[in-house]
Amino acid sequence: MRRLKTILLTLMAMVPVAVFAQETTTEPPKEIKAPQKEKNKIPFKDRIYIGGNLGLQFGNETYIDISPLVGYKFTEKVTAGAGITYIYYRYKDSYYNYNTSIYGGRIFGRYFFIPSLFAHAEVELLNMELFNTSSYEYYRKNIISPFVGGGYIQRIGSNSGIYLMLLYNLNDSAESPYSNPIVRIGFNVGL
């Protein structure tokens, strides 16, 4: 019995010490924060791309279109950029010989619904030669053409691809060098 009392007293002496040890912490428990997801950030060098389109036609009507562009990816879905355009046009037959240069610039924006399908909006300013029917002389004029439409891009890499666009010129006037619809084939290459 003596032995039982000794064991009980020892156990009772240990209980208050254990409880006391748990109560002595004065700092509130620290909150455990869940690890935050890193946003899908695109490195700067992968945001910039170059590209454009090239159009060629030869025969009685010669048409050469060189239109380079540079673009910037704001997000995976939104890109925008600017480009320049140079078009050489020549018409020649047995009665008439005419040639001219058309030049200008453009700004554009694209929204990707899925990685390969996008909407496209663009404003282009071209300086071109027009014919004045009252004075029978040619003169140069700036023509603004807003385009809307969409396209498909076949990716070659993460930042490169070949695209096909179908655009509609909202300024489809007699002065416009385009007739609706406008089909463009071009490419993008990441830097």
GUBALO-687766 format. One line per 4 residues: number of its first residue (from 1); their letters; for each residue x, y, z of N, C-alpha, C, CB. Coordinates in pm, 1 decimal. Glycine has a CB too. Layout:
REM GUBALO-687766
NUM = a = X:Y:Z:X:Y:Z:X:Y:Z:X:Y:Z  ... .
REM end
This chain:
REM GUBALO-687766
1 = mrrl = 81.1:-117.5:0.0:0.0:0.0:0.0:86.4:125.2:0.0:-92.8:-0.9:118.3  191.8:114.8:69.6:282.1:227.1:73.9:335.0:256.9:-65.1:396.6:200.4:170.4  359.8:153.2:-132.0:410.4:167.2:-267.1:305.2:233.1:-356.5:451.5:30.4:-323.6  180.4:201.2:-344.2:71.9:257.9:-422.2:57.2:406.8:-392.0:-59.5:183.8:-393.5 .
5 = ktil = 71.4:444.3:-263.4:62.6:585.8:-226.8:177.1:664.5:-290.7:65.1:602.5:-73.0  291.6:608.5:-292.9:407.1:677.0:-350.2:386.6:699.3:-499.6:535.9:596.4:-325.1  333.9:601.2:-566.5:309.8:614.4:-710.1:201.6:718.5:-736.4:269.5:478.7:-771.3  95.0:716.3:-656.6:-12.5:814.1:-673.8:36.5:955.7:-646.3:-130.0:780.7:-581.8 .
9 = ltlm = 114.6:975.4:-540.1:167.1:1108.7:-508.6:260.7:1157.0:-619.0:240.8:1107.3:-373.2  338.6:1069.1:-672.2:429.9:1106.9:-780.3:349.9:1148.4:-904.4:526.2:989.5:-814.2  246.1:1072.0:-936.0:164.0:1106.8:-1051.5:92.2:1239.3:-1030.7:62.7:996.7:-1079.5  42.0:1261.8:-908.7:-28.3:1386.2:-879.7:66.8:1505.1:-883.2:-97.0:1378.0:-743.6 .
13 = amvp = 187.4:1485.6:-845.5:284.8:1593.4:-847.7:321.0:1630.0:-992.6:411.1:1553.0:-768.7  316.2:1534.0:-1079.4:352.9:1558.5:-1219.4:240.4:1626.9:-1298.0:390.0:1426.9:-1287.2  117.3:1601.3:-1263.5:5.1:1657.9:-1336.9:4.3:1810.4:-1330.3:-125.6:1602.9:-1282.6  14.5:1873.2:-1213.8:14.4:2019.2:-1212.8:131.3:2078.9:-1288.5:15.9:2069.2:-1071.7 .
17 = vavf = 245.2:2014.6:-1290.5:360.7:2065.7:-1364.2:332.3:2063.2:-1513.9:487.4:1983.1:-1331.9  271.9:1956.8:-1561.8:240.4:1947.1:-1704.3:137.8:2051.3:-1744.4:189.2:1807.4:-1738.7  34.8:2071.5:-1660.9:-66.6:2171.6:-1690.0:-5.3:2309.8:-1684.8:-183.8:2161.1:-1591.7  79.1:2334.4:-1587.6:144.5:2462.9:-1572.0:232.3:2492.0:-1692.5:227.1:2466.2:-1443.3 .
21 = aqet = 299.4:2392.8:-1743.3:385.7:2411.6:-1857.8:305.1:2449.7:-1981.8:466.6:2285.6:-1883.9  184.5:2399.4:-1993.5:102.5:2433.8:-2109.2:46.6:2574.4:-2098.1:-10.9:2334.3:-2125.0  26.6:2622.6:-1978.3:-32.4:2754.3:-1959.8:69.1:2866.3:-1961.3:-107.6:2758.3:-1832.1  194.5:2839.6:-1956.5:293.7:2945.5:-1947.3:321.9:3015.1:-2078.4:419.5:2890.7:-1893.9 .
25 = ttep = 272.2:2965.7:-2188.4:297.3:3032.6:-2316.4:217.6:3162.5:-2319.6:259.0:2940.4:-2437.4  287.0:3275.4:-2337.8:222.8:3407.1:-2338.8:196.7:3457.6:-2480.4:308.8:3507.3:-2264.0  262.2:3402.8:-2581.0:240.9:3447.5:-2718.0:119.3:3376.9:-2778.0:366.5:3421.5:-2803.9  36.5:3451.3:-2852.9:-75.9:3384.7:-2918.4:-23.8:3292.5:-3028.6:-175.6:3488.8:-2976.6 .
29 = pkei = -96.6:3190.7:-3057.6:-49.8:3099.2:-3162.0:-42.8:3171.2:-3296.2:-142.3:2976.0:-3172.2  61.2:3140.8:-3371.7:80.2:3203.7:-3502.8:-12.4:3138.6:-3603.9:227.8:3192.7:-3549.4  -64.5:3224.4:-3694.8:-151.2:3172.4:-3800.2:-65.3:3104.0:-3905.7:-237.0:3285.8:-3863.7  -111.5:2994.5:-3950.6:-41.8:2923.6:-4056.3:-109.7:2961.8:-4187.2:-43.0:2767.7:-4033.1 .
33 = kapq = -32.5:3027.6:-4273.3:-88.1:3072.1:-4401.2:-66.2:2964.4:-4505.1:-24.3:3205.5:-4446.9  -169.6:2947.2:-4584.9:-159.0:2851.7:-4695.3:-66.6:2910.6:-4800.4:-299.2:2818.5:-4756.3  14.0:2829.7:-4863.9:102.2:2883.5:-4968.3:19.3:2944.1:-5081.5:195.7:2772.7:-5023.5  59.2:3066.4:-5121.4:-14.7:3134.8:-5226.9:32.5:3085.8:-5362.4:2.0:3287.5:-5215.9 .
37 = kekn = -65.0:3076.9:-5452.7:-31.7:3033.8:-5587.6:39.6:3147.4:-5658.5:-158.5:2990.1:-5665.9  147.2:3114.5:-5728.5:217.2:3214.6:-5807.6:138.3:3238.5:-5934.9:362.7:3170.1:-5839.5  113.9:3365.1:-5963.4:37.4:3397.4:-6083.5:113.2:3349.4:-6206.5:9.6:3549.7:-6092.3  38.0:3318.7:-6309.0:95.9:3269.1:-6432.5:163.9:3385.6:-6503.8:-12.6:3202.7:-6523.1 .
41 = kipf = 282.6:3423.4:-6458.0:352.2:3538.7:-6513.1:430.4:3499.9:-6637.5:445.6:3599.9:-6408.8  421.8:3584.7:-6738.8:496.1:3564.0:-6861.7:623.1:3648.5:-6851.4:410.4:3601.9:-6989.0  741.1:3589.8:-6870.1:863.5:3670.0:-6867.5:860.5:3776.6:-6977.2:987.6:3579.7:-6884.1  926.7:3889.2:-6953.3:922.4:4002.3:-7046.4:968.0:3963.1:-7185.6:1008.5:4116.0:-6994.8 .
45 = kdri = 1075.0:3886.1:-7195.8:1126.0:3849.5:-7328.4:1026.5:3765.5:-7408.0:1256.7:3773.5:-7314.4  937.5:3693.5:-7337.4:835.7:3613.3:-7405.3:709.6:3693.0:-7437.1:799.6:3493.5:-7320.4  704.3:3817.4:-7393.2:587.2:3901.5:-7420.3:593.9:3969.2:-7556.8:573.4:4006.7:-7312.4  711.7:3989.0:-7609.7:729.3:4063.2:-7734.9:740.8:3965.2:-7850.9:854.8:4154.6:-7728.2 .
49 = yigg = 671.4:3996.8:-7960.1:681.3:3915.9:-8080.7:683.5:4006.2:-8203.0:564.7:3815.6:-8089.4  741.3:3956.0:-8310.2:744.8:4028.0:-8437.4:677.7:3939.8:-8542.2:892.5:4064.8:-8479.2  645.3:3998.3:-8653.7:581.3:3920.2:-8759.4:528.0:4010.8:-8867.1:469.1:3834.2:-8703.3  418.0:3969.3:-8927.3:356.1:4048.6:-9031.4:303.5:3962.0:-9143.1:453.6:4148.8:-9085.6 .
53 = nlgl = 277.3:4027.3:-9255.7:229.5:3953.3:-9371.5:295.0:4008.7:-9497.5:75.3:3960.7:-9382.1  294.7:3926.4:-9600.1:353.8:3958.5:-9728.6:254.0:3916.5:-9835.5:492.7:3888.0:-9748.1  220.7:4008.4:-9924.2:127.9:3976.9:-10032.8:194.2:3999.4:-10167.4:0.5:4061.5:-10021.8  177.8:3904.0:-10257.3:238.4:3914.2:-10390.1:137.6:3874.8:-10497.2:364.1:3825.5:-10399.7 .
57 = qfgn = 134.6:3953.3:-10605.3:54.0:3921.4:-10721.6:126.2:3979.8:-10842.6:-92.8:3977.4:-10708.3  139.1:3901.3:-10947.8:208.1:3947.6:-11067.0:121.0:3922.9:-11189.1:344.6:3877.6:-11082.3  143.9:4000.5:-11293.8:66.7:3989.7:-11417.4:36.2:4129.6:-11467.7:-64.6:3908.5:-11395.7  -82.1:4146.5:-11531.9:-122.7:4281.2:-11573.0:-133.7:4372.7:-11451.3:-257.4:4276.8:-11649.2 .
61 = etyi = -177.7:4315.8:-11341.7:-180.0:4389.3:-11214.7:-71.3:4331.9:-11124.7:-321.2:4380.5:-11145.6  20.4:4416.5:-11083.9:125.6:4375.8:-10991.0:94.3:4437.9:-10855.8:268.0:4418.9:-11041.9  96.2:4355.1:-10753.3:63.1:4399.4:-10618.1:165.5:4337.7:-10524.0:-83.9:4359.1:-10577.7  241.6:4420.8:-10454.2:340.1:4373.9:-10356.9:311.0:4444.8:-10225.3:488.0:4401.1:-10405.5 .
65 = disp = 278.0:4368.4:-10122.7:243.4:4422.2:-9990.6:343.0:4368.4:-9888.8:96.5:4384.7:-9950.2  413.7:4459.1:-9822.3:507.0:4422.7:-9715.3:458.5:4493.8:-9590.2:657.0:4461.8:-9750.5  417.0:4416.1:-9489.3:357.7:4473.9:-9368.3:414.0:4409.0:-9242.1:205.3:4458.6:-9371.3  531.2:4453.6:-9194.6:584.6:4399.1:-9069.0:511.2:4457.2:-8948.0:735.5:4428.2:-9057.7 .
69 = lvgy = 516.1:4383.6:-8836.3:452.9:4431.5:-8713.6:534.1:4388.4:-8592.7:308.5:4379.5:-8702.4  510.1:4455.3:-8482.1:564.7:4416.1:-8352.2:448.3:4416.9:-8254.2:681.7:4512.6:-8305.1  441.3:4311.9:-8170.6:330.5:4298.2:-8076.6:378.4:4273.8:-7936.1:239.6:4186.6:-8118.8  286.9:4290.9:-7841.4:316.5:4273.6:-7699.2:202.7:4196.0:-7634.4:337.1:4411.2:-7628.7 .
73 = kfte = 237.0:4090.0:-7561.5:136.9:4010.8:-7488.5:116.0:4072.7:-7351.2:181.1:3861.1:-7475.5  -1.7:4129.9:-7328.0:-33.7:4181.5:-7195.6:-68.5:4066.2:-7101.8:-150.1:4282.6:-7203.1  -145.9:3972.3:-7152.1:-180.8:3850.1:-7080.0:-180.9:3737.3:-7182.3:-320.8:3862.4:-7006.6  -214.7:3618.1:-7138.1:-224.4:3506.6:-7232.4:-337.7:3528.1:-7332.2:-245.3:3375.1:-7157.3 .
77 = kvta = -436.5:3611.4:-7298.2:-552.7:3631.7:-7384.8:-550.6:3763.6:-7462.0:-677.4:3625.3:-7302.8  -475.5:3863.9:-7416.8:-480.0:3997.5:-7476.9:-342.6:4037.7:-7529.6:-530.0:4101.1:-7374.4  -337.6:4070.1:-7660.2:-215.9:4122.3:-7721.5:-250.8:4247.7:-7800.9:-148.6:4015.3:-7813.0  -151.1:4330.7:-7823.3:-168.8:4451.8:-7902.8:-35.6:4484.6:-7967.6:-220.3:4571.2:-7815.6 .
81 = gagi = -41.0:4569.6:-8069.7:83.7:4605.0:-8135.5:64.5:4709.5:-8242.4:146.8:4483.7:-8195.0  171.8:4730.6:-8318.0:172.8:4830.1:-8424.3:254.2:4775.5:-8540.8:230.8:4965.9:-8374.2  228.5:4830.3:-8656.7:302.2:4787.1:-8775.2:303.3:4894.7:-8881.1:242.6:4659.7:-8831.7  383.6:4871.4:-8981.7:388.9:4962.3:-9096.2:349.0:4883.8:-9220.8:531.9:5025.7:-9112.7 .
85 = tyiy = 304.6:4955.7:-9322.3:260.0:4892.3:-9446.2:319.5:4966.9:-9564.5:105.1:4889.7:-9455.1  371.5:4889.5:-9658.9:413.1:4944.7:-9787.4:352.6:4857.1:-9895.9:570.0:4951.9:-9799.9  282.7:4920.4:-9991.3:221.7:4848.9:-10102.8:267.8:4914.8:-10233.0:65.2:4848.9:-10091.4  318.8:4832.4:-10322.4:349.3:4878.6:-10457.0:241.4:4821.4:-10547.9:494.4:4835.0:-10503.3 .
89 = yryk = 178.9:4909.2:-10628.4:72.3:4866.5:-10718.9:103.8:4915.7:-10859.4:-66.3:4919.6:-10671.6  86.8:4826.0:-10956.8:107.6:4863.6:-11097.1:3.2:4794.5:-11182.5:251.2:4826.6:-11145.2  -55.2:4871.5:-11273.1:-148.6:4816.9:-11371.2:-95.1:4853.1:-11509.2:-295.2:4872.0:-11349.5  -84.7:4750.6:-11593.7:-31.7:4775.4:-11727.5:-106.3:4689.2:-11828.0:120.5:4746.8:-11733.3 .
93 = dsyy = -155.1:4754.6:-11933.8:-209.9:4683.7:-12049.5:-169.2:4761.6:-12174.2:-367.1:4668.5:-12039.8  -226.8:4731.6:-12288.1:-184.3:4796.4:-12413.0:-223.2:4944.5:-12420.7:-243.9:4723.0:-12531.2  -318.1:4988.9:-12337.6:-363.9:5128.3:-12342.8:-324.2:5211.1:-12220.9:-512.9:5131.4:-12357.3  -296.4:5145.3:-12111.1:-282.6:5218.9:-11985.6:-165.0:5162.3:-11906.2:-413.8:5211.8:-11902.2 .
97 = nynt = -87.2:5251.4:-11848.7:25.3:5211.8:-11763.7:24.5:5300.4:-11639.1:162.4:5223.5:-11840.6  0.6:5240.6:-11523.6:-10.4:5316.8:-11399.4:63.7:5241.5:-11288.7:-160.4:5340.2:-11360.6  139.4:5315.2:-11208.4:199.2:5255.4:-11088.4:201.9:5357.5:-10976.1:342.4:5203.5:-11117.6  198.0:5307.9:-10852.7:194.5:5395.2:-10735.5:248.8:5321.4:-10613.8:50.7:5445.1:-10708.7 .
101 = siyg = 283.5:5398.8:-10513.3:324.6:5344.3:-10383.8:225.3:5390.7:-10278.6:470.0:5388.4:-10346.7  186.0:5298.2:-10193.9:93.2:5325.5:-10084.0:167.8:5290.4:-9955.6:-42.8:5242.9:-10098.0  163.6:5378.2:-9856.3:237.6:5351.5:-9733.1:162.3:5407.3:-9612.6:379.1:5412.1:-9740.7  191.9:5351.0:-9497.1:125.1:5397.0:-9375.6:155.8:5308.2:-9257.0:-24.1:5403.3:-9397.1 .
105 = grif = 69.9:5317.2:-9156.7:89.2:5241.3:-9033.9:-42.6:5192.7:-8977.3:161.7:5325.3:-8930.9  -32.2:5108.8:-8874.4:-152.4:5051.1:-8813.7:-125.6:5016.9:-8668.1:-198.4:4925.4:-8890.8  -234.3:5015.6:-8590.6:-231.7:4963.4:-8454.3:-340.9:4858.0:-8445.3:-252.2:5077.5:-8346.9  -318.4:4756.0:-8361.8:-415.3:4647.1:-8355.0:-422.3:4591.3:-8214.4:-379.5:4536.2:-8454.3 .
109 = gryf = -530.5:4519.4:-8189.8:-549.1:4445.6:-8065.8:-613.7:4311.9:-8096.4:-634.6:4526.0:-7965.5  -575.4:4210.0:-8016.1:-631.9:4076.2:-8033.5:-674.8:4021.3:-7898.4:-529.8:3981.1:-8101.0  -787.0:3950.4:-7900.2:-834.4:3880.4:-7780.7:-850.3:3733.3:-7816.5:-969.9:3941.3:-7727.6  -779.9:3645.8:-7743.7:-783.1:3502.5:-7770.7:-891.9:3436.4:-7686.5:-645.4:3438.1:-7741.9 .
113 = fips = -991.3:3378.4:-7754.1:-1096.5:3303.9:-7685.9:-1042.1:3170.8:-7635.0:-1216.4:3280.6:-7779.8  -967.4:3104.8:-7719.9:-893.7:2983.1:-7687.3:-753.8:3005.3:-7745.1:-964.1:2850.6:-7746.2  -656.0:2922.4:-7712.5:-519.9:2950.5:-7759.2:-502.9:2967.2:-7910.5:-431.5:2842.1:-7714.4  -594.3:2916.4:-7992.2:-574.5:2927.2:-8136.9:-680.3:3011.4:-8208.8:-572.6:2790.4:-8196.6 .
117 = lfah = -781.3:3062.3:-8140.0:-889.5:3137.8:-8203.1:-898.4:3276.5:-8139.4:-1025.1:3062.3:-8189.9  -894.4:3382.6:-8222.6:-890.5:3517.9:-8167.4:-979.8:3614.7:-8244.3:-748.2:3569.4:-8167.2  -1018.4:3721.8:-8174.4:-1086.2:3836.4:-8235.3:-980.1:3942.3:-8262.6:-1201.4:3892.5:-8142.3  -997.8:4017.9:-8368.7:-896.6:4115.4:-8410.9:-964.6:4248.0:-8442.9:-816.7:4063.5:-8534.4 .
121 = aeve = -908.4:4357.6:-8393.5:-955.0:4492.9:-8427.2:-831.1:4574.7:-8463.5:-1035.9:4559.6:-8306.9  -845.5:4659.9:-8563.1:-729.1:4732.2:-8615.2:-772.8:4864.9:-8675.0:-654.5:4647.8:-8721.0  -684.7:4963.0:-8666.7:-703.7:5090.3:-8736.5:-577.6:5114.5:-8818.0:-732.1:5209.8:-8635.9  -597.4:5137.3:-8947.5:-484.5:5157.1:-9038.8:-498.1:5292.4:-9107.3:-477.2:5043.0:-9144.2 .
125 = llnm = -387.4:5364.7:-9118.9:-383.0:5491.3:-9191.3:-288.8:5472.3:-9309.1:-336.5:5610.3:-9098.8  -340.7:5488.4:-9429.4:-259.8:5474.8:-9550.2:-257.8:5605.8:-9627.6:-313.3:5361.2:-9639.0  -142.3:5642.2:-9680.5:-128.8:5756.8:-9769.4:-121.3:5699.8:-9910.3:-1.6:5845.5:-9734.3  -218.1:5739.4:-9992.2:-224.5:5681.0:-10125.2:-259.4:5785.2:-10230.1:-325.9:5568.4:-10128.3 .
129 = elfn = -235.7:5749.2:-10354.6:-262.0:5836.7:-10467.1:-401.5:5809.3:-10520.7:-156.1:5818.0:-10577.4  -478.2:5916.1:-10538.9:-614.2:5905.3:-10592.1:-626.5:5991.8:-10717.6:-719.5:5948.0:-10485.2  -727.1:5963.3:-10799.1:-748.7:6036.8:-10923.6:-865.4:6133.3:-10906.3:-775.3:5939.4:-11041.5  -842.1:6259.6:-10939.7:-945.5:6362.5:-10935.2:-1012.3:6368.3:-11072.5:-885.5:6502.2:-10894.9 .
133 = tssy = -1139.3:6329.6:-11077.7:-1209.6:6322.6:-11206.8:-1240.0:6460.0:-11266.0:-1339.0:6245.6:-11190.6  -1243.6:6566.0:-11183.6:-1273.1:6698.8:-11239.0:-1148.4:6765.0:-11298.3:-1332.8:6788.9:-11130.5  -1031.9:6745.4:-11236.6:-910.3:6807.5:-11290.2:-823.3:6709.0:-11368.4:-829.3:6867.8:-11177.0  -860.1:6580.9:-11365.5:-785.2:6474.3:-11433.4:-639.8:6467.8:-11387.1:-789.9:6495.1:-11584.5 .
137 = eyyr = -623.2:6485.9:-11259.4:-489.0:6479.3:-11199.6:-490.9:6384.3:-11080.2:-440.2:6621.0:-11155.8  -374.7:6332.3:-11048.0:-358.8:6248.1:-10929.6:-317.2:6334.0:-10810.5:-254.5:6136.3:-10955.0  -365.2:6299.1:-10695.1:-327.1:6366.5:-10571.2:-316.6:6261.8:-10461.0:-430.2:6478.3:-10533.0  -243.4:6294.0:-10354.1:-224.1:6200.5:-10243.4:-319.2:6237.3:-10129.8:-76.0:6201.6:-10194.1 .
141 = knii = -369.1:6132.3:-10061.8:-464.3:6153.8:-9952.8:-444.1:6044.6:-9847.6:-611.7:6153.8:-10005.8  -464.6:6080.8:-9720.3:-462.1:5983.2:-9611.5:-600.2:5920.0:-9597.9:-418.2:6049.7:-9477.5  -603.8:5787.2:-9594.4:-728.0:5711.7:-9580.5:-720.4:5630.0:-9452.3:-752.8:5619.5:-9704.4  -820.2:5643.5:-9365.8:-826.7:5566.0:-9241.1:-923.2:5450.0:-9261.3:-871.7:5655.4:-9120.2 .
145 = spfv = -874.4:5329.6:-9228.8:-956.5:5209.2:-9243.6:-961.5:5133.2:-9111.7:-901.3:5118.3:-9356.2  -1078.0:5129.1:-9046.2:-1092.1:5043.1:-8927.6:-1135.1:4902.8:-8970.4:-1195.4:5103.4:-8827.0  -1069.0:4801.6:-8914.8:-1098.4:4662.2:-8947.2:-1146.5:4589.3:-8822.2:-973.7:4592.1:-9006.7  -1240.0:4499.0:-8840.1:-1282.0:4406.8:-8734.3:-1292.5:4267.7:-8795.8:-1419.1:4451.1:-8669.4 .
149 = gggy = -1268.8:4168.9:-8713.1:-1278.5:4031.9:-8763.4:-1217.1:3934.7:-8665.7:-1210.8:4019.2:-8899.2  -1171.8:3824.8:-8718.6:-1114.1:3721.6:-8634.3:-1015.6:3638.6:-8711.8:-1222.0:3633.5:-8575.8  -954.0:3546.8:-8638.4:-854.6:3464.8:-8704.2:-824.2:3337.6:-8628.4:-729.6:3542.5:-8723.3  -743.0:3257.9:-8692.9:-697.4:3130.4:-8638.5:-545.9:3129.7:-8648.1:-760.6:3007.8:-8714.8 .
153 = iqri = -478.2:3088.9:-8541.2:-333.1:3078.4:-8543.3:-292.2:2934.0:-8517.3:-269.3:3173.1:-8438.9  -204.3:2883.4:-8603.6:-147.1:2750.0:-8584.8:-12.4:2770.8:-8516.1:-131.8:2671.2:-8722.8  -5.3:2732.3:-8390.1:116.2:2752.5:-8311.3:228.9:2662.3:-8360.3:88.6:2726.2:-8162.9  346.7:2720.1:-8370.5:466.3:2644.8:-8404.9:549.6:2624.6:-8278.8:548.5:2717.5:-8515.1 .
157 = gsns = 539.4:2716.4:-8186.2:605.7:2708.1:-8056.7:520.2:2782.1:-7956.7:750.3:2766.4:-8061.7  576.0:2809.9:-7839.7:496.6:2878.9:-7738.6:468.6:3024.2:-7776.3:567.3:2873.4:-7604.8  554.4:3083.8:-7859.3:540.2:3226.0:-7891.3:547.5:3251.4:-8041.9:648.4:3306.9:-7820.0  526.6:3149.5:-8126.0:535.7:3164.7:-8270.0:419.4:3092.3:-8337.5:670.5:3111.3:-8321.8 .
161 = giyl = 385.5:3138.1:-8456.5:277.3:3071.2:-8527.5:247.2:3135.6:-8661.4:153.1:3070.3:-8443.0  165.9:3067.5:-8738.8:116.6:3116.9:-8867.1:-32.6:3140.7:-8851.0:146.9:3015.9:-8984.7  -80.3:3258.9:-8894.2:-221.3:3291.6:-8874.0:-293.6:3318.7:-9005.1:-234.2:3411.7:-8783.1  -423.9:3299.1:-8999.9:-516.1:3329.5:-9108.7:-626.3:3416.0:-9049.0:-574.3:3198.0:-9175.7 .
165 = mlly = -647.9:3535.4:-9107.9:-749.9:3626.7:-9056.4:-850.8:3660.2:-9165.3:-685.4:3755.6:-9001.9  -974.0:3678.6:-9122.9:-1081.2:3726.4:-9208.8:-1129.4:3857.6:-9146.9:-1199.1:3619.8:-9222.6  -1108.2:3969.4:-9218.1:-1139.3:4102.1:-9165.5:-1243.6:4170.9:-9252.4:-1012.2:4187.9:-9156.9  -1313.4:4265.1:-9190.1:-1413.1:4345.6:-9259.1:-1374.0:4491.7:-9241.8:-1557.9:4318.0:-9204.4 .
169 = nlnd = -1361.4:4565.4:-9353.3:-1326.2:4706.8:-9351.7:-1452.5:4789.0:-9326.6:-1257.9:4749.1:-9485.4  -1457.8:4860.2:-9215.7:-1575.3:4942.0:-9183.4:-1581.6:5069.5:-9267.4:-1574.6:4978.2:-9035.4  -1472.3:5103.3:-9338.1:-1468.5:5219.2:-9426.6:-1460.4:5169.3:-9570.8:-1347.5:5313.0:-9392.3  -1559.8:5096.8:-9612.0:-1561.2:5038.6:-9746.6:-1612.9:5143.2:-9844.7:-1649.4:4909.2:-9751.7 .
173 = saes = -1525.6:5240.5:-9876.7:-1564.3:5348.6:-9967.3:-1489.9:5333.5:-10099.8:-1535.3:5487.3:-9903.7  -1520.2:5420.6:-10194.3:-1454.1:5417.6:-10325.1:-1305.7:5450.6:-10312.1:-1521.8:5516.1:-10421.8  -1267.7:5524.6:-10208.1:-1127.4:5561.6:-10189.1:-1045.2:5451.7:-10122.9:-1118.5:5687.1:-10106.4  -1109.4:5356.9:-10061.5:-1038.7:5251.2:-9989.6:-966.2:5158.0:-10086.6:-1136.4:5171.2:-9902.6 .
177 = pysn = -845.3:5116.3:-10053.5:-774.6:5022.6:-10141.0:-819.6:4877.5:-10123.2:-626.5:5032.3:-10115.9  -911.1:4852.4:-10029.7:-954.1:4716.2:-9998.7:-1099.3:4694.9:-10041.1:-937.6:4687.2:-9848.2  -1131.8:4570.4:-10072.5:-1271.0:4532.1:-10091.4:-1301.4:4420.3:-9992.1:-1299.2:4486.8:-10239.9  -1418.4:4424.7:-9932.5:-1455.9:4327.8:-9828.0:-1492.3:4194.0:-9887.6:-1572.8:4380.3:-9745.2 .
181 = pivr = -1468.1:4087.2:-9819.2:-1387.5:4071.6:-9698.2:-1238.5:4068.2:-9733.1:-1427.8:3943.1:-9622.6  -1155.7:4094.6:-9633.6:-1010.5:4095.3:-9650.3:-955.3:3969.4:-9584.4:-945.9:4225.0:-9588.7  -876.4:3895.5:-9656.9:-813.3:3773.8:-9604.6:-664.6:3801.5:-9590.7:-839.6:3649.6:-9698.0  -611.3:3776.1:-9472.0:-468.6:3794.9:-9447.9:-408.4:3665.0:-9396.1:-443.9:3910.5:-9347.6 .
185 = igfn = -291.7:3634.8:-9445.6:-212.3:3522.7:-9394.7:-79.1:3582.7:-9351.8:-193.4:3407.0:-9503.8  -37.3:3550.9:-9230.6:86.7:3607.4:-9179.4:150.2:3516.6:-9076.7:61.9:3743.8:-9119.2  247.7:3570.7:-9005.7:321.0:3491.0:-8907.2:361.4:3578.4:-8788.7:446.1:3425.8:-8971.6  385.2:3514.4:-8675.8:440.7:3576.8:-8555.8:559.7:3493.5:-8510.9:333.2:3588.6:-8441.6 .
189 = vgl = 665.3:3559.8:-8465.9:783.0:3491.8:-8412.4:820.6:3560.2:-8282.0:902.6:3493.8:-8514.3  834.4:3483.8:-8175.8:875.1:3539.0:-8047.6:1021.8:3574.7:-8047.1:845.5:3441.7:-7936.5  1057.7:3672.7:-7965.5:1198.6:3713.1:-7955.3:1275.5:3629.6:-7858.0:1209.2:3856.5:-7915.6 .
REM end
